[in-house]
């Protein structure tokens, strides 16, 4: 660990941090462009083969950016997409971005540092930064927007240059340092550890926009909300948001272990997808209607009515069912397609029943701030289930790739162990550590003896 990182970890003052030199290189989890064709037609694109750990060059800081010493990060599904080079290599994103010239040109490198979540300490700010100072504890939004675009001022997600940090940009959060625009930052919740805080930003804010925001489903008290993948990162926060808003969450999961975890979250109705015959396959349109009828009967038996809203990020395997099962005038809100992007559904059940489909993507800065406030108030708690060290990023991402995880998989970056970063222990004690970690379970997968990760030296 370099001197600047050690100072940040030790809680150094701004004056102490500025005296330490920024290192020329830093440790990161990254992909290399030369590996983009490594999988070919292989049936199992094992991300442990493509994810590298090594030292990369430190980029120059732009005037509107901050350098964050990353204490912890987490794995999102975009890390899996990146590491399988699907649906296309992320180096294509970096090349397109770099054509803008100026500071954007930094992003086109033969390595891509991944990671779209992070919690850490600001150790440098650009010359144009006004509202942040060295030593501030922050969490990082994945929404990378251009505040000089007019559309951004209506909604940060509408700008043509909106990107996902650490996926469509370089210098992401699975590293000892991250370069971020300061309009990605919000204060770290004071009662959370580094790893807890890092498990929140992407998934919680995305679920907030989908369900609560004016740009999403705008759930209200009493709404029945069907949540697919209810113990995934997105689903775990969706369950909490529905409960906090006075709604009735109906969660669908794929195993009894996940069903037990979902009950710990307080989900009103828990359904194992195997019980309705769905399993892991993508159903045909006719099968989707038959499965939708079974699921609808099950939901009506439990709560007496059809769902007002369906929260769907699963995609091809569930979307036809979602459109069928949501009530007349109801809403299907989607932000992803982990089982496939090509959705089939019977349009008669959409138009004749006045249903709506809302596409949603990440969250704007205000939505992140509103979501972060709920975390600080204890109304929303981390979905963290297990934590890996950075040098085991391959195993952490493999867990997500195989859907063997529950909630969020955390990654320790500079933090040497879990439990650090709390600045308000009184508030933490008031909330209770157990309540803040409903998905942490000794039976869940945890770091153990694993294959040695790919370790590389400095790269250009």
NUKE-991959 format. One record per atom (N, C-alpha, C): residue in three letters; x, y, z. Coordinates in steps of 0.2 Angstrom, whole numbers, plus 5000, padded with zeros to 4 digits. Layout:
N
ALAXYZ ...
// end
This chain:
460
UNK500449945000 UNK500050005000 UNK500450065000 UNK500350114996 UNK500750174995 UNK500550225001 UNK500950275002 UNK500950325008 UNK500250365007 UNK500050385001 UNK499350415001 UNK498750375003 UNK498850305001 UNK498250265003 UNK498250245010 UNK498850245013 UNK498950235020 UNK498650295024 UNK498850355022 UNK498550415025 UNK497750415025 UNK497550395019 UNK496750395018 UNK496450345023 UNK496750285023 UNK496450235028 UNK496550255035 UNK497050295037 UNK497150315044 UNK496750375046 UNK496350405041 UNK495950465043 UNK496350525043 UNK496850535039 UNK497250595039 UNK496850655037 UNK497050715039 UNK496750775038 UNK496950795031 UNK496550845028 UNK496650875021 UNK497450895021 UNK497650925026 UNK498350955025 UNK498850895025 UNK498750835028 UNK499150775028 UNK499050745021 UNK498450745019 UNK498350705012 UNK498750745007 UNK498750805007 UNK499050845001 UNK499750845001 UNK500050825007 UNK500750815007 UNK501050755004 UNK500650705004 UNK500850635001 UNK500750644993 UNK501250614990 UNK501250604983 UNK500750554980 UNK500350574975 UNK499950534971 UNK500450474968 UNK500350414969 UNK500750364965 UNK500650364958 UNK501150344954 UNK501150334947 UNK500750274945 UNK500650224949 UNK500350164947 UNK499850144953 UNK499450104952 UNK498950084957 UNK498750014955 UNK498549974960 UNK498249904959 UNK497549904957 UNK497349864952 UNK496649864950 UNK496449804947 UNK495849784947 UNK495549734943 UNK495349754936 UNK495649724931 UNK495549754924 UNK495549694919 UNK495249714913 UNK495349674907 UNK495849704902 UNK496149654898 UNK496649684893 UNK496349674886 UNK496449714882 UNK496149714875 UNK496349654871 UNK496949634873 UNK497249574869 UNK496849504871 UNK496449514876 UNK496049454878 UNK495349454875 UNK495149504871 UNK494449514869 UNK494149454866 UNK494549414862 UNK494349354858 UNK494449294861 UNK494649294868 UNK494849234871 UNK494349174871 UNK493749194872 UNK493249144873 UNK492949114867 UNK492949144861 UNK492649124855 UNK491949094856 UNK491849034854 UNK491149004855 UNK491148954861 UNK491548964866 UNK491548924872 UNK490948924875 UNK490648864877 UNK489948874881 UNK490048904888 UNK490548894891 UNK490648924898 UNK491248984897 UNK490949044897 UNK491449104897 UNK491649124904 UNK492049084907 UNK492249084914 UNK492649154915 UNK492349194919 UNK492649264920 UNK493249264924 UNK493449204927 UNK494049204931 UNK494649204926 UNK494549184920 UNK495049184915 UNK495249244912 UNK494749294912 UNK494849354909 UNK495049414914 UNK494849414920 UNK494949464925 UNK495649464927 UNK495949514927 UNK496649514929 UNK496749564935 UNK497249554939 UNK497449594945 UNK498149614943 UNK498249684944 UNK498949704942 UNK498949784943 UNK499549814942 UNK499649884943 UNK499549914936 UNK499149974936 UNK499050014930 UNK499250084931 UNK499350124926 UNK499550194927 UNK499050234929 UNK499250284934 UNK498750334936 UNK498650384931 UNK497950394930 UNK497750444925 UNK497850514927 UNK497850564923 UNK497850634925 UNK497150654927 UNK497050694932 UNK496450714934 UNK496150774930 UNK495550774928 UNK495150834925 UNK494950884930 UNK494750944928 UNK494550994933 UNK493950984936 UNK493550944934 UNK492850924937 UNK492850854940 UNK493450824942 UNK493550764944 UNK493850754951 UNK493750704954 UNK494050684961 UNK494450614960 UNK494950614964 UNK495350544964 UNK495050524971 UNK494750464971 UNK494550434977 UNK494950374979 UNK495250364985 UNK495550304988 UNK494950254989 UNK494950204985 UNK494350154986 UNK494450114992 UNK494050114997 UNK494050065002 UNK493749995001 UNK493150004997 UNK492749944995 UNK492349954989 UNK492249904986 UNK491749904980 UNK491349844980 UNK490949834975 UNK490549774974 UNK490449754967 UNK490249694966 UNK490149664959 UNK489449674957 UNK489449704951 UNK488749704948 UNK488749664941 UNK488149654938 UNK488149604933 UNK488549634927 UNK488649704927 UNK489049734921 UNK489749714921 UNK489949694927 UNK490649664928 UNK490749594924 UNK490149554925 UNK490149494921 UNK490149504914 UNK489649554912 UNK489649564904 UNK490349584902 UNK490649634905 UNK491249654903 UNK491749594902 UNK491849554908 UNK492349504908 UNK492149444903 UNK491549444900 UNK491449394895 UNK491449424888 UNK491549494888 UNK491649534882 UNK490949524878 UNK490449524882 UNK489749524879 UNK489349574881 UNK488849604877 UNK488649584870 UNK489249604865 UNK489649654868 UNK490249674864 UNK490849694869 UNK491449684867 UNK491949704871 UNK491949784873 UNK492049794880 UNK491949864882 UNK492449914879 UNK492949884876 UNK493449924873 UNK493149964868 UNK492649944865 UNK492349984860 UNK492050044863 UNK491750034869 UNK491450094872 UNK492050144873 UNK492550124876 UNK493150164877 UNK493450204871 UNK493450174866 UNK493650204859 UNK493250254857 UNK492550244857 UNK492050294855 UNK492150354860 UNK492150344866 UNK492150394871 UNK492850444870 UNK493350404868 UNK493950444867 UNK493950494861 UNK493550474856 UNK493550524850 UNK493350594852 UNK493050604858 UNK492850674860 UNK493550714861 UNK494050684862 UNK494650714863 UNK494750744870 UNK495250784871 UNK495350814878 UNK495450754883 UNK495150764889 UNK495150714894 UNK494850654893 UNK494350654888 UNK494050584886 UNK494550544883 UNK495050564880 UNK495550524876 UNK495950474881 UNK495950494888 UNK496250454893 UNK495950384893 UNK495350374892 UNK494950314893 UNK495150264888 UNK495450274882 UNK495550224877 UNK496250204879 UNK496350144882 UNK496950114884 UNK496850044883 UNK497450004883 UNK497349934882 UNK497149894888 UNK497049934893 UNK496749894899 UNK496049934901 UNK495649904904 UNK494949934906 UNK494849914914 UNK494949964918 UNK494849954925 UNK494049954926 UNK493849904929 UNK493149894930 UNK492849914937 UNK492149914937 UNK491849924944 UNK491449984944 UNK490749974945 UNK490350034945 UNK490050044952 UNK490350024957 UNK490150044964 UNK490750064968 UNK490750104973 UNK491350114977 UNK491150154983 UNK491550154988 UNK491550194994 UNK492250204996 UNK492450264998 UNK493150284999 UNK493250355001 UNK493850375001 UNK494050445004 UNK494350484998 UNK494050544997 UNK494350594992 UNK495050614994 UNK495550604989 UNK496250614991 UNK496550674986 UNK496150684981 UNK496350744977 UNK495650764973 UNK495650834972 UNK495150864968 UNK495350904962 UNK495050904957 UNK495250944951 UNK495151024953 UNK495451064948 UNK495451134950 UNK494751164949 UNK494251134946 UNK493551164946 UNK493051134951 UNK493351094956 UNK492851074961 UNK492751114967 UNK492151124969 UNK491951174974 UNK491751144980 UNK491351094980 UNK490951074986 UNK491151014989 UNK491750984987 UNK492050934991 UNK492750944993 UNK493050914998 UNK493750925000 UNK494050865002 UNK494750865002 UNK495150805004 UNK494950775010 UNK494850715011 UNK494650675017 UNK493950665017 UNK493550695013 UNK492850675013 UNK492650605012 UNK492250575016 UNK492050505014 UNK491450505010 UNK491450465004 UNK490950464999 UNK490750394997 UNK490150394994 UNK490050334989 UNK489950364982 UNK489950314977 UNK490050344971 UNK489450314966 UNK489150354963 UNK488650334958 UNK488950314952 UNK488550264949 UNK488850234942 UNK488650284936 UNK488250334938 UNK487950374932 UNK488450434930 UNK488750424925 UNK489350464922 UNK489050514917 UNK488850574919 UNK488450624914 UNK488850684913 UNK488750714907 UNK489050774905 UNK488550834907 UNK488750874912 UNK488350924914 UNK488350984910 UNK488650984904 UNK488651034899 UNK488151024894 UNK487750964894 UNK487250944889 UNK486650974892 UNK486151004888 UNK485551034890 UNK485050984893 UNK485050924890 UNK484650864892 UNK484750844899 UNK485450844901 UNK485650824908 UNK485250864913 UNK485150934912 UNK484750974917 UNK484050954918 UNK483750924913 UNK483050894914 UNK483050824918 UNK483550784916 UNK483650724919 UNK484350694917 UNK484750684922 UNK485450664920 UNK485550604916 UNK484950564916 UNK485050504912 UNK484850514904 UNK484650574903 UNK484350584896 UNK484950614891 UNK485450634894 UNK486050664890 UNK486250604885 UNK486450634879 UNK486750584874 UNK487450554877 UNK487750594881 UNK488450574883 UNK488450534890 UNK487850514892 UNK487750474898 UNK488050414898 UNK488450394902 UNK488750324902 UNK488750294909 UNK488950234910 UNK488950194916 UNK489750194918 UNK489950224923 UNK490650224925 UNK490850154927 UNK491450144925 UNK491750074926 UNK491550024921 UNK491050034917 UNK490849994912 UNK490950024905 UNK490650084904 UNK490750124898 UNK491250174898 UNK491550184904 UNK492150224905 UNK492750184908 UNK493250214909 UNK493850174912 UNK493850204919 UNK494450174923 UNK494550194930 UNK494050184935 UNK493750124935 UNK493150104939 UNK493350094946 UNK492850064950 UNK492950054957 UNK493249994960 UNK493449944956 UNK493749884958 UNK494449894958 UNK494749934962 UNK495449964962 UNK495549994968 UNK496250014969 UNK496450054975 UNK496250124974 UNK496250144968 UNK496050214967 UNK495450214961 UNK495050264961 UNK494550274956 UNK494550354954 UNK494450364947 UNK494350434945 UNK493650444943 UNK493350494946 UNK492650504946 UNK492450574944 UNK491950594941 UNK491650664941 UNK491350674947 UNK491450734950 UNK491150744956 UNK490350744957 UNK490050754951 UNK489350744951 UNK489150674951 UNK489550624953 UNK489450554954 UNK489450544962 UNK489650594966 UNK489750584973 UNK489150604978 UNK489050564983 UNK488650584988 UNK488950564995 UNK488850595000 UNK489150575007 UNK489050505009 UNK489550475011 UNK489450405014 UNK489050405020 UNK488550365020 UNK488150355026 UNK488550345032 UNK488550375038 UNK488950385043 UNK489050315047 UNK488450275047 UNK488450225052 UNK488650155048 UNK488750165042 UNK488950105038 UNK489750095037 UNK489950025037 UNK490650015036 UNK490750025028 UNK491350025026 UNK491550035019 UNK491249985015 UNK491249915017 UNK490949865012 UNK490149875012 UNK489849895017 UNK489149895017 UNK488949955013 UNK489350015013 UNK489150075009 UNK489250065002 UNK489750025000 UNK489950014993 UNK489449964990 UNK489049924994 UNK488549884991 UNK487849914989 UNK487849984990 UNK487250014990 UNK487150054983 UNK487550094981 UNK487450154976 UNK487050124970 UNK487350084966 UNK487150064959 UNK486450034960 UNK486349974964 UNK485749944964 UNK485149974968 UNK485350004973 UNK484850044977 UNK484550104973 UNK484950144970 UNK484750204966 UNK484350174960 UNK484550124957 UNK484250104951 UNK483550074953 UNK483450044958 UNK482850014961 UNK482350074963 UNK482650124966 UNK482350184968 UNK482050224962 UNK482450234956 UNK482150264950 UNK481550224947 UNK481650154947 UNK481150114944 UNK480450114948 UNK480550114954 UNK479950114958 UNK479650174961 UNK480050224964 UNK479850274968 UNK479850344964 UNK480350354959 UNK480350414956 UNK479850434951 UNK479750494950 UNK479250514945 UNK479350484938 UNK479950464937 UNK480150434930 UNK480050364930 UNK479850334936 UNK479750264936 UNK478950244937 UNK478850194941 UNK478150164942 UNK477750204947 UNK478150254951 UNK477850294956 UNK477350254961 UNK477650204964 UNK477250164969 UNK476950204974 UNK476350174977 UNK476050204982 UNK475850154987 UNK475550184993 UNK475350134998 UNK474850084996 UNK474950024998 UNK474449974996 UNK474649934989 UNK475049964985 UNK475249934979 UNK475549864979 UNK475249814976 UNK475549744975 UNK476149754970 UNK476749734972 UNK477249734967 UNK477649674966 UNK477649644960 UNK477949574959 UNK478649594957 UNK479149564961 UNK479849574960 UNK480149504958 UNK480449504952 UNK480849454950 UNK481549454952 UNK481849394954 UNK482549394956 UNK482549434963 UNK482149424967 UNK482049464973 UNK482549464978 UNK483049414978 UNK483649414982 UNK484249434978 UNK484249464972 UNK484749484969 UNK484949554972 UNK485449594969 UNK485649654971 UNK485049704970 UNK484749704964 UNK484249754963 UNK483549734967 UNK483449664966 UNK482849644970 UNK482849654977 UNK483349644980 UNK483449654988 UNK483249724990 UNK483449774986 UNK483249844987 UNK482549864985 UNK482349824980 UNK481649834978 UNK481149814983 UNK481249754986 UNK480849734992 UNK480849784997 UNK481349814999 UNK481449865005 UNK481049925003 UNK481149944997 UNK480750014995 UNK480050004994 UNK479749944992 UNK479049934992 UNK478849924999 UNK479149895004 UNK478949895011 UNK478949965014 UNK479449995013 UNK479550065016 UNK479050115013 UNK478750105007 UNK478250145004 UNK477550115006 UNK477450065010 UNK476850045012 UNK476449995007 UNK476949975002 UNK476649924997 UNK476749854999 UNK476549804995 UNK476549734997 UNK477049704992 UNK477649684994 UNK478049654989 UNK477949574988 UNK477949554982 UNK477849484981 UNK478549464977 UNK478949424980 UNK479649414978 UNK479649344975 UNK479949334969 UNK480149274966 UNK480849254966 UNK481049194968 UNK481749174969 UNK481749104966 UNK482349074966 UNK482549014963 UNK482748954967 UNK482748964974 UNK482948914978 UNK482648924985 UNK482648874989 UNK482448884996 UNK482848925000 UNK483548914999 UNK484048965003 UNK483849035001 UNK483749054995 UNK483549114993 UNK482849134996 UNK482449094997 UNK481749105000 UNK481849125007 UNK482249085010 UNK482349105018 UNK482649175018 UNK483149185014 UNK483449255014 UNK482949305013 UNK482449295008 UNK481949345006 UNK481549355012 UNK481349305016 UNK480949315022 UNK481249355027 UNK481949345028 UNK482349395032 UNK482249465030 UNK482149475024 UNK482049545022 UNK481349575023 UNK480949535025 UNK480249555027 UNK479749555021 UNK479949515016 UNK479549515010 UNK478849475012 UNK478249505010 UNK477649485012 UNK477449415009 UNK477649405002 UNK477449344999 UNK478049324995 UNK478249254996 UNK478849224993 UNK478649164989 UNK478849174983 UNK478749114978 UNK479349094975 UNK479449024975 UNK479948994972 UNK479748974964 UNK480149004960 UNK479948994953 UNK479848924950 UNK480248884954 UNK480148814952 UNK479448784954 UNK479148814958 UNK478448794960 UNK477948804955 UNK478148854951 UNK477648874946 UNK477848844939 UNK478348804939 UNK478648774933 UNK479048814928 UNK479348864931 UNK479748904927 UNK480448884926 UNK480748864932 UNK481448844932 UNK481948894929 UNK482448874925 UNK482948914922 UNK482848934915 UNK482348904912 UNK482348914905 UNK481948974902 UNK482048994896 UNK481649044893 UNK481049014890 UNK480449034892 UNK479849004889 UNK479649024883 UNK479248994879 UNK478949014873 UNK478349064874 UNK478149104870 UNK477549154871 UNK476949114874 UNK476749054871 UNK476249024874 UNK476348994881 UNK476948964882 UNK477148944889 UNK477149004894 UNK477349064891 UNK477349124896 UNK476649134898 UNK476149134894 UNK475449144896 UNK475249094901 UNK475349024900 UNK475148974904 UNK475548984911 UNK476149004911 UNK476549014917 UNK476249074921 UNK476049124917 UNK475749184920 UNK475049174923 UNK474749124920 UNK474049104924 UNK474149074930 UNK474749024930 UNK474848994937 UNK475149044942 UNK475549094940 UNK475849144944 UNK475249184947 UNK474849204942 UNK474249254944 UNK473849224949 UNK473649154948 UNK473249124953 UNK473649124960 UNK474249104960 UNK474649104966 UNK474649174970 UNK474749224966 UNK474749294969 UNK474049314972 UNK473549294968 UNK472849314970 UNK472649274977 UNK472949204977 UNK472749164983 UNK473149204989 UNK473649234988 UNK474049264994 UNK473849334996 UNK473649374991 UNK473549444992 UNK472849464990 UNK472449424986 UNK471849434984 UNK471749474977 UNK472249494974 UNK472249534968 UNK472849524964 UNK472849554958 UNK473449554953 UNK473849604955 UNK474549604953 UNK475049654955 UNK474849714951 UNK474949774954 UNK474949844951 UNK475549854947 UNK476149824949 UNK476749844946 UNK477149774946 UNK477549764940 UNK478049714940 UNK478749744939 UNK479249724943 UNK479949744943 UNK480349694940 UNK480549704934 UNK480849654929 UNK481549674927 UNK482049644929 UNK482749654926 UNK483049584923 UNK482549534923 UNK482849464921 UNK482749464914 UNK482249484910 UNK482249494903 UNK481849434900 UNK482249404895 UNK481849354891 UNK481449304894 UNK481749274900 UNK481449224904 UNK480749244907 UNK480649304908 UNK480149324913 UNK479649384910 UNK479949414904 UNK479549474902 UNK478849464899 UNK478749404896 UNK478149384893 UNK477649374899 UNK477949344904 UNK477449334910 UNK477349394913 UNK477749444914 UNK477649504917 UNK477149544914 UNK477149544907 UNK476649584904 UNK475949554904 UNK475949484905 UNK475249454906 UNK475049464913 UNK475449454918 UNK475149444925 UNK475049514928 UNK475349574926 UNK475149634929 UNK474449654927 UNK474149684932 UNK473349704932 UNK473249744926 UNK472549754924 UNK472349804919 UNK472549874922 UNK472849914917 UNK473149974919 UNK473749974923 UNK474049914924 UNK474649914928 UNK475249924924 UNK475849924927 UNK476549944924 UNK477049894925 UNK477349874920 UNK477949834920 UNK478549884919 UNK479049884924 UNK479649924924 UNK480249884923 UNK480649894918 UNK481249854917 UNK481849894916 UNK482449864918 UNK483049904918 UNK483649854916 UNK483449794913 UNK483949754911 UNK483749684909 UNK484149644906 UNK483949584903 UNK484449524904 UNK484549504910 UNK485149454912 UNK485049394908 UNK484449374906 UNK484349304903 UNK484249314895 UNK484349374893 UNK484249394886 UNK483849454884 UNK484149484879 UNK483849554877 UNK483249544873 UNK483149494869 UNK482549484864 UNK481949464868 UNK481449504870 UNK480849494873 UNK480349474869 UNK479949424870 UNK479349404867 UNK478749404872 UNK478249444869 UNK477549444873 UNK476949454869 UNK476449434871 UNK475749444867 UNK475549514868 UNK475549554863 UNK475449624864 UNK474649634865 UNK474249584864 UNK473549594865 UNK473449614873 UNK473849574877 UNK473749584884 UNK474049654886 UNK474449684882 UNK474649754884 UNK474149804882 UNK473949804875 UNK473549864873 UNK472849854875 UNK472549794875 UNK471849794877 UNK471749804884 UNK472249794888 UNK472149804895 UNK472549864898 UNK472749914893 UNK472949974895 UNK473549974899 UNK474049924898 UNK474549914903 UNK475149964900 UNK475649974904 UNK476250014902 UNK476849974903 UNK477349994899 UNK478049964900 UNK478450024900 UNK478850034906 UNK479350084907 UNK480050064907 UNK480450094902 UNK481150074902 UNK481550124907 UNK481950094911 UNK482350134916 UNK483050114916 UNK483450164918 UNK484250154917 UNK484550194923 UNK484850154928 UNK485250184933 UNK484850234936 UNK485150294938 UNK484750344942 UNK485150414941 UNK484750464941 UNK485150534941 UNK485350554948 UNK485750604948 UNK486050624954 UNK485550644960 UNK485050674958 UNK484550684964 UNK484250624966 UNK484050574962 UNK483750514964 UNK484250474969 UNK484950474967 UNK485450444971 UNK485450484978 UNK485350544978 UNK485450584984 UNK484850564989 UNK484250564986 UNK483650544989 UNK483650474992 UNK483950424988 UNK484050354990 UNK484550354996 UNK485050394995 UNK485550395000 UNK485350415007 UNK484850465006 UNK484550495013 UNK484150435016 UNK483850395012 UNK483450345016 UNK483950295019 UNK484550285016 UNK485050245019 UNK485250275026 UNK485450335026 UNK485650375032 UNK485150375037 UNK484450375035 UNK483950375040 UNK483750305043 UNK484150255040 UNK483950185042 UNK483350155039 UNK483050185034 UNK482450165031 UNK482650105025 UNK483250105023 UNK483550065018 UNK484150035021 UNK484249975021 UNK484849945023 UNK485249905018 UNK485949895019 UNK486349865014 UNK486049795012 UNK486149775006 UNK485949705003 UNK486649655003 UNK487149675007 UNK487749635007 UNK487649565010 UNK487949515006 UNK487949455009 UNK488649425010 UNK489049435006 UNK489749405007 UNK490249455004 UNK490849455006 UNK491449495005 UNK492049465003 UNK492349484997 UNK492949454995 UNK493549504995 UNK494149484995 UNK494649534994 UNK494749544987 UNK495049604985 UNK495149624978 UNK495549574974 UNK496049534977 UNK496449484973 UNK496049424972 UNK495349424974 UNK494949364972 UNK494349384968 UNK494449444965 UNK493849464961 UNK493649414956 UNK494049374953 UNK493849324948 UNK493249274952 UNK493449254958 UNK492949214961 UNK492349254963 UNK492349314965 UNK491849354967 UNK491349364961 UNK491649374955 UNK491249384949 UNK490949324946 UNK491349264947 UNK491049204945 UNK490449184949 UNK490449204956 UNK489849184960 UNK489249224957 UNK489349284955 UNK488749324952 UNK488649294945 UNK489149274941 UNK489049244934 UNK488549184935 UNK488649144940 UNK488349084940 UNK487649084945 UNK487449144946 UNK486849164950 UNK486849124957 UNK487449114960 UNK487549084966 UNK487549134972 UNK487449194971 UNK487549244976 UNK486849264978 UNK486849294984 UNK486249324987 UNK486349404988 UNK485949444986 UNK486049514987 UNK486649544983 UNK487149574987 UNK487749604984 UNK488349564986 UNK488849554982 UNK489449534983 UNK489949584984 UNK490249604990 UNK490649654991 UNK491349634990 UNK491749684989 UNK492449674987 UNK492849724991 UNK493349704995 UNK493749754999 UNK494349774995 UNK494449834994 UNK495049864990 UNK495549884994 UNK495549944997 UNK496149965002 UNK495949945009 UNK495349935011 UNK495149915017 UNK495449855019 UNK495849845024 UNK496249775025 UNK495749725028 UNK495149745031 UNK494749695033 UNK494049725034 UNK493549685035 UNK492849715036 UNK492749755042 UNK492249795043 UNK492049825049 UNK492349895050 UNK492749925045 UNK493049985046 UNK492550035042 UNK492750105044 UNK492350155040 UNK491750185044 UNK491550165050 UNK490950185053 UNK491250255057 UNK490850305056 UNK491050375059 UNK490550395064 UNK489950355064 UNK489450365069 UNK489250305073 UNK489650275077 UNK489450215080 UNK488850215085 UNK488650275087 UNK488050285091 UNK487450265087 UNK487450295081 UNK486850285076 UNK486850215074 UNK487450185073 UNK487450115071 UNK487250065076 UNK487350085083 UNK487150045088 UNK486350055089 UNK486150115087 UNK485450125088 UNK485050075083 UNK485350075077 UNK484950035071 UNK485149965073 UNK485649945075 UNK485849875076 UNK486249845070 UNK486749815072 UNK487149785066 UNK486849725063 UNK486449685066 UNK486049635063 UNK485549655059 UNK485149715061 UNK484649745056 UNK484949775050 UNK485549795051 UNK485949825045 UNK486149775040 UNK486149715042 UNK486449655038 UNK486049595037 UNK485349605035 UNK484949555035 UNK485149495030 UNK485549505026 UNK485749455021 UNK486349415023 UNK486749445028 UNK487349415030 UNK487249345034 UNK487449295031 UNK487249225034 UNK487949185034 UNK488049155039 UNK488649105039 UNK488649055034 UNK488049035032 UNK487948975027 UNK488049005020 UNK488149065019 UNK488249095012 UNK488949085010 UNK489049085004 UNK489749075001 UNK490249125004 UNK490849115006 UNK491349155009 UNK492049145006 UNK492449185007 UNK493149175004 UNK493449115007 UNK493749075004 UNK494149015006 UNK494749005002 UNK494948945002 UNK495548924997 UNK495248924990 UNK495548964986 UNK495348974979 UNK495948974974 UNK495748954968 UNK496348964963 UNK496649024963 UNK497249034961 UNK497649094961 UNK497449134955 UNK497249204957 UNK497049244951 UNK497549264946 UNK497349284941 UNK497849314936 UNK498149374938 UNK498749374939 UNK499149434942 UNK499649454936 UNK499549524935 UNK500049544930 UNK500349604932 UNK500949624929 UNK501349684930 UNK501049744927 UNK501349804927 UNK501149864925 UNK500949854917 UNK500449894915 UNK500149884908 UNK500149954906 UNK500149964899 UNK500150024896 UNK499450044895 
// end
